[in-house]
Amino acid sequence: MQKPDDLALDAHWMPFTANRAFKANPRLVVSAKDMHYQSYDGRSILDGTSGLWCCNAGHCRDPIVQAVIKQAQTLDYAPAFQMGHPGSFRLANRLAQMLPGDLDHVFFCNSGSEAVDTALKIALAYHRARGQSQRQLLVGRERGYHGVGFGGISVGGISANRKQFASLLPRVDHLPHTHDVAHNGFSKGIPAWGAHLADELENRIIALHDASNIAAVIVEPMAGSTGVLIPPQGYLQRLRDICDRHGLLLIFDEVITGFGRTGEPFAAQTFGVTPDIITLAKGLTNAIVPMGAVAVKKDIYETLMNTAPDAGVELFHGYTYSGHPLATAAAEATLDLYEKEALFARSKELAPYFEQAVHSLREMPNVVDIRNIGLVAGIELESKPGKPTQRAFNAYLRCFERGLLIRTTGDTIALSPPLIISRAQIDELIDILGQALRETGRD
Ligand SMILES: Cc1ncc(COP(=O)(O)O)c(C=O)c1O
């Protein structure tokens, strides 16, 4: 693709990107509207991934854009510590109403990674406030992705994201992941096999470390970034039951699954299990302004409020931009739009059509598994011998050339289109992806 003649690419060190390959063949987008990006060379690109799983209402939606403009003209910034502005309180109330159970108190930050590290710190502070400061071990899961902070990569289970950095948190263990093509290959929706994998928490991790030393278990209810792994039937409930039996906090990282992705507002509702803490980001503001949030159950908030010295700070944690006015304005307008256009219901309603469409790719070359729930799907390809990731990435490049944005992780293609996608656009997406997959047969 062309790039502007006066645009030098070298100085920007791009995140999670093969910089040298990208800069030799850049892919630049210059504008976006609803379901499409416009590329620098003037092509319209159907967004099959909501940007990076974040533009759930589609791009440059006018009510959100206007709300941000208005806010920028009215109150650009308010100090986040020992001061406030009404927007963050309104937004917290609104989220508390939407969230399941008594997840009634919300702490704001600026990204999913910050939300995860905040949640882990709250878990440690909570046990300490209850006089159980020995509960320090954090349990994550193999293949989990919880962002890139030191907390997040420690509980995370993607080895490439860990191995370059030595100083991980010392007290961490991991559950096994739940992916098993032999048992669950080509499942539609929630796979049947694998609930027993949750028992590892009790049989191995608690048996080894003792529950009295464990603070929390963090999982993505549906693991997204590792390649769309849907939790087996009953698995999350087993985790919930074990955590309850042993006094461990259960944290759901809903950075991807929040805001309609799995067919309900939150995956906690899709899978019928309520955690003690939920992390949010991405779809919270439809990505127009970065924002993250951590919602905690009443008991956690009240414990920290009631055990801190009178009038003292209860949690020594926060960010300059916690509850930034532009972010809260964007989030309020985003939630309004989700509601006005009933986009969560739309996600649920479109899910069967989307499911049928993605599973129609089953006979394409190299496809070894397809999995889906709500408006998310993973299409796993057999890796090319000695060249993992290449086959899926080639499909990505071919789709991009043909006007479709998909996402790949390892050799899995992940689809997570904006919830405003039409049936005709689902057909178009599958058609272009099908052409690209057919060509992977030649790779
Ligand atoms: C489950 C989960 N947690 C955390 C993150 C990190 O979010 P961010 O990139 O906003 O820091 C992501 C990002 O994809 C995610 O999928």
The ligand as an SDF file (V2000), in Angstrom:
LIG
                    3D

 16 16  0  0  0  0  0  0  0  0999 V2000
   -9.2310   -9.8460   28.4290 C   0  0  0  0  0  0  0  0  0  0  0  0
   -8.3400   -8.6710   28.2390 C   0  0  0  0  0  0  0  0  0  0  0  0
   -7.8210   -8.0630   29.3080 N   0  0  0  0  0  0  0  0  0  0  0  0
   -7.0220   -6.9950   29.1950 C   0  0  0  0  0  0  0  0  0  0  0  0
   -6.7040   -6.4940   27.9690 C   0  0  0  0  0  0  0  0  0  0  0  0
   -5.7760   -5.3230   27.8600 C   0  0  0  0  0  0  0  0  0  0  0  0
   -6.4600   -4.1870   27.4660 O   0  0  0  0  0  0  0  0  0  0  0  0
   -5.6300   -2.9140   26.9600 P   0  0  0  0  0  0  0  0  0  0  0  0
   -4.9910   -3.2800   25.6770 O   0  0  0  0  0  0  0  0  0  0  0  0
   -6.6980   -1.8470   26.8500 O   0  0  0  0  0  0  0  0  0  0  0  0
   -4.6410   -2.5860   28.0250 O   0  0  0  0  0  0  0  0  0  0  0  0
   -7.2250   -7.0900   26.8240 C   0  0  0  0  0  0  0  0  0  0  0  0
   -6.8940   -6.5750   25.4850 C   0  0  0  0  0  0  0  0  0  0  0  0
   -7.2050   -7.1490   24.4760 O   0  0  0  0  0  0  0  0  0  0  0  0
   -8.0440   -8.2180   26.9620 C   0  0  0  0  0  0  0  0  0  0  0  0
   -8.5370   -8.8500   25.8940 O   0  0  0  0  0  0  0  0  0  0  0  0
  1  2  1  0
  2  3  1  0
  2 15  2  0
  3  4  2  0
  4  5  1  0
  5  6  1  0
  5 12  2  0
  6  7  1  0
  7  8  1  0
  8  9  2  0
  8 10  1  0
  8 11  1  0
 12 13  1  0
 12 15  1  0
 13 14  2  0
 15 16  1  0
M  END
$$$$
